[in-house]
């Protein structure tokens, strides 16, 4: 039985429960999005090299945005 504390975050507007102090990289894995994409936490862009170092907090808003091509 897993009794690790959980926190609620929003990924692209949808609620998700993650382990307390999960990283942005873990949230990306939960979302299942494939590159290329840009990531922002609470409207602040996060460089790809910082995903594993960016610790999330309860109620963070995570946006994972894929580029749109065409015109």
Backbone as ProteinMPNN parsed JSONL, in Angstrom:
{"seq_chain_A": "XXXXXXXXXXXXXXXXXXXXXXXXXXXXXXXXXXXXXXXXXXXXXXXXXXXXXXXXXXXXXXXXXXXXXXX", "coords_chain_A": {"N_chain_A": [[0.842, -1.179, 0.0], [0.612, 2.164, -0.941], [1.396, 4.996, 0.759], [2.397, 7.48, 0.41], [2.546, 11.04, 0.618], [0.344, 13.045, -1.345], [-0.095, 15.564, -3.884], [-2.133, 18.03, -5.449], [-2.11, 19.128, -8.751], [-2.496, 21.101, -11.751], [-2.527, 20.098, -15.059], [-2.366, 21.331, -18.145], [-4.885, 22.361, -17.594], [-6.271, 20.241, -16.479], [-6.961, 18.375, -13.542], [-4.487, 16.662, -11.638], [-3.064, 14.173, -9.555], [-0.021, 14.087, -7.918], [3.035, 12.77, -6.497], [4.085, 14.296, -3.44], [6.232, 17.058, -3.773], [6.975, 16.411, -6.387], [8.64, 16.538, -9.573], [8.776, 18.74, -12.457], [9.457, 17.163, -14.64], [8.407, 14.666, -13.885], [5.676, 15.296, -13.95], [5.364, 15.783, -16.674], [5.812, 13.217, -17.652], [3.555, 11.925, -16.589], [1.568, 13.255, -18.01], [2.043, 12.331, -20.545], [2.874, 13.508, -22.927], [4.476, 13.964, -26.063], [7.645, 15.058, -27.35], [7.962, 17.605, -29.9], [7.616, 20.191, -27.427], [6.738, 22.989, -25.345], [7.221, 24.022, -21.963], [5.589, 25.372, -19.115], [5.346, 26.651, -15.825], [3.015, 27.918, -13.721], [2.708, 30.067, -15.507], [5.336, 30.694, -16.099], [7.979, 30.201, -18.228], [9.857, 27.191, -18.541], [13.046, 26.034, -19.106], [14.099, 23.181, -21.044], [16.291, 21.789, -19.915], [15.88, 22.18, -17.236], [13.726, 20.723, -16.338], [13.859, 18.357, -14.713], [14.813, 19.464, -12.417], [13.006, 21.254, -11.486], [10.951, 21.662, -8.935], [7.683, 20.907, -8.073], [4.798, 22.475, -6.58], [1.878, 22.218, -4.448], [-1.157, 22.849, -6.18], [0.019, 24.049, -8.401], [0.002, 25.352, -11.731], [0.468, 23.803, -14.706], [1.528, 24.098, -17.961], [1.718, 22.483, -20.985], [2.774, 22.854, -24.097], [2.371, 22.211, -27.427], [3.957, 22.921, -30.548], [2.302, 24.625, -33.243], [1.81, 24.096, -36.624], [1.569, 25.31, -39.973], [-0.766, 27.345, -41.803]], "CA_chain_A": [[0.0, 0.0, 0.0], [1.39, 3.385, -1.067], [0.827, 6.045, 1.592], [3.173, 8.718, 0.212], [1.67, 12.209, 0.481], [0.074, 13.48, -2.705], [-0.509, 16.954, -4.064], [-2.933, 18.264, -6.638], [-1.648, 20.144, -9.693], [-3.26, 21.097, -12.987], [-1.719, 19.966, -16.268], [-3.228, 21.773, -19.245], [-6.227, 22.597, -17.073], [-6.858, 19.036, -15.904], [-6.357, 18.043, -12.25], [-3.69, 15.431, -11.516], [-2.391, 13.986, -8.272], [1.376, 13.68, -8.03], [3.68, 12.686, -5.186], [4.553, 15.569, -2.889], [7.53, 17.494, -4.274], [7.276, 15.862, -7.708], [9.289, 17.488, -10.471], [8.11, 18.986, -13.725], [9.689, 15.991, -15.48], [7.424, 13.654, -13.5], [4.372, 15.74, -14.453], [5.387, 15.567, -18.117], [5.641, 11.776, -17.85], [2.148, 11.622, -16.3], [0.765, 13.806, -19.099], [2.251, 11.493, -21.725], [3.082, 14.329, -24.123], [5.722, 13.67, -26.768], [8.289, 16.25, -27.91], [8.412, 18.838, -29.258], [6.663, 20.994, -26.671], [7.288, 23.942, -24.381], [6.618, 23.827, -20.651], [5.533, 26.529, -18.226], [4.743, 26.436, -14.514], [2.458, 29.196, -13.258], [2.956, 31.029, -16.589], [6.771, 30.947, -16.244], [8.645, 29.227, -19.088], [10.913, 26.392, -17.915], [13.893, 25.414, -20.125], [14.123, 21.718, -21.021], [17.335, 21.332, -19.0], [15.454, 22.4, -15.847], [12.528, 19.924, -16.022], [14.099, 17.442, -13.587], [15.211, 20.25, -11.254], [11.895, 22.132, -11.11], [10.082, 20.985, -7.971], [6.331, 21.463, -8.096], [4.108, 22.733, -5.314], [0.431, 22.016, -4.584], [-1.956, 23.811, -6.959], [0.728, 24.631, -9.537], [-0.584, 25.233, -13.065], [1.492, 23.388, -15.658], [1.081, 24.121, -19.345], [2.587, 21.806, -21.937], [2.245, 23.42, -25.326], [3.004, 21.723, -28.638], [3.917, 23.927, -31.607], [1.291, 24.47, -34.288], [2.363, 24.462, -37.909], [0.57, 25.575, -41.002], [-1.167, 28.734, -41.796]], "C_chain_A": [[0.889, 1.244, 0.0], [0.716, 4.492, -0.26], [1.624, 7.339, 1.489], [2.207, 9.883, 0.053], [1.538, 12.61, -0.985], [-0.27, 14.963, -2.719], [-1.288, 17.036, -5.369], [-2.297, 19.379, -7.454], [-2.585, 20.093, -10.896], [-2.278, 21.039, -14.153], [-2.649, 20.25, -17.438], [-4.686, 21.851, -18.799], [-6.893, 21.408, -16.412], [-6.187, 18.701, -14.577], [-5.631, 16.696, -12.291], [-3.112, 15.379, -10.106], [-0.998, 13.448, -8.542], [1.944, 13.522, -6.634], [4.123, 14.076, -4.73], [5.967, 15.829, -3.383], [7.958, 16.786, -5.558], [7.935, 16.956, -8.547], [8.436, 17.703, -11.722], [8.296, 17.789, -14.653], [8.685, 14.885, -15.157], [6.028, 14.024, -14.009], [4.277, 15.521, -15.963], [5.183, 14.092, -18.427], [4.196, 11.363, -17.625], [1.26, 12.086, -17.455], [0.906, 12.991, -20.379], [2.435, 12.272, -23.019], [4.441, 13.999, -24.734], [6.319, 14.966, -27.319], [7.909, 16.41, -29.381], [7.267, 19.523, -28.505], [7.437, 21.967, -25.799], [6.557, 23.729, -23.073], [6.672, 25.121, -19.854], [4.869, 26.098, -16.926], [4.31, 27.801, -14.0], [2.85, 30.34, -14.193], [4.425, 31.411, -16.757], [7.402, 29.825, -17.079], [9.743, 28.503, -18.322], [11.737, 25.759, -19.034], [13.959, 23.893, -19.934], [15.145, 21.18, -20.022], [16.962, 21.471, -17.527], [14.263, 21.527, -15.432], [12.736, 19.052, -14.785], [14.454, 18.187, -12.307], [14.086, 21.143, -10.726], [10.916, 21.362, -10.231], [8.738, 21.699, -7.954], [5.782, 21.626, -6.688], [2.619, 22.486, -5.514], [-0.221, 23.189, -5.319], [-1.19, 24.518, -8.062], [-0.071, 24.387, -10.813], [0.539, 24.958, -14.046], [0.866, 23.425, -17.044], [2.142, 23.462, -20.201], [2.026, 22.1, -23.32], [3.052, 22.918, -26.519], [2.923, 22.798, -29.717], [2.839, 23.588, -32.637], [1.926, 24.922, -35.593], [1.23, 24.691, -38.91], [0.145, 27.025, -40.976], [-2.279, 28.946, -42.706]], "O_chain_A": [[1.796, 1.372, 0.822], [-0.412, 4.882, -0.564], [1.542, 8.196, 2.369], [1.16, 9.736, -0.577], [2.491, 12.524, -1.759], [-0.676, 15.537, -1.708], [-1.116, 16.214, -6.27], [-1.981, 20.445, -6.924], [-3.372, 19.157, -11.041], [-1.328, 21.82, -14.227], [-3.597, 19.506, -17.691], [-5.597, 21.46, -19.529], [-7.974, 21.547, -15.841], [-4.959, 18.739, -14.489], [-6.1, 15.732, -12.896], [-2.724, 16.401, -9.538], [-0.816, 12.487, -9.289], [1.4, 14.078, -5.679], [4.49, 14.921, -5.547], [6.8, 14.923, -3.407], [9.149, 16.582, -5.795], [7.798, 18.145, -8.259], [7.505, 16.947, -11.999], [7.371, 17.436, -15.385], [8.168, 14.236, -16.067], [5.28, 13.151, -14.45], [3.229, 15.119, -16.469], [4.459, 13.75, -19.362], [3.659, 10.546, -18.373], [0.314, 11.395, -17.834], [-0.007, 12.963, -21.204], [2.176, 11.743, -24.1], [5.423, 13.784, -24.024], [5.582, 15.871, -27.71], [7.568, 15.424, -30.035], [6.105, 19.438, -28.902], [8.63, 21.793, -25.547], [5.402, 23.304, -23.067], [7.653, 25.864, -19.904], [3.946, 25.284, -16.926], [5.121, 28.716, -13.86], [3.259, 31.417, -13.758], [4.732, 32.357, -17.483], [7.367, 28.656, -16.694], [10.475, 29.117, -17.546], [11.185, 25.013, -19.842], [13.885, 23.391, -18.813], [14.869, 20.189, -19.346], [17.654, 20.936, -16.661], [13.836, 21.59, -14.279], [11.878, 19.015, -13.903], [14.404, 17.607, -11.222], [14.203, 21.719, -9.644], [10.154, 20.524, -10.712], [8.664, 22.922, -7.839], [6.248, 20.995, -5.739], [2.139, 22.539, -6.647], [0.12, 24.352, -5.104], [-1.689, 25.497, -8.618], [-0.731, 23.359, -10.963], [1.451, 25.769, -14.205], [-0.199, 22.851, -17.269], [3.315, 23.832, -20.154], [0.935, 21.647, -23.669], [4.254, 23.162, -26.617], [1.925, 23.515, -29.797], [2.514, 22.422, -32.864], [2.512, 26.002, -35.663], [0.086, 24.297, -38.684], [0.663, 27.825, -40.197], [-2.763, 30.07, -42.838]]}, "name": "protein", "num_of_chains": 1, "seq": "XXXXXXXXXXXXXXXXXXXXXXXXXXXXXXXXXXXXXXXXXXXXXXXXXXXXXXXXXXXXXXXXXXXXXXX"}
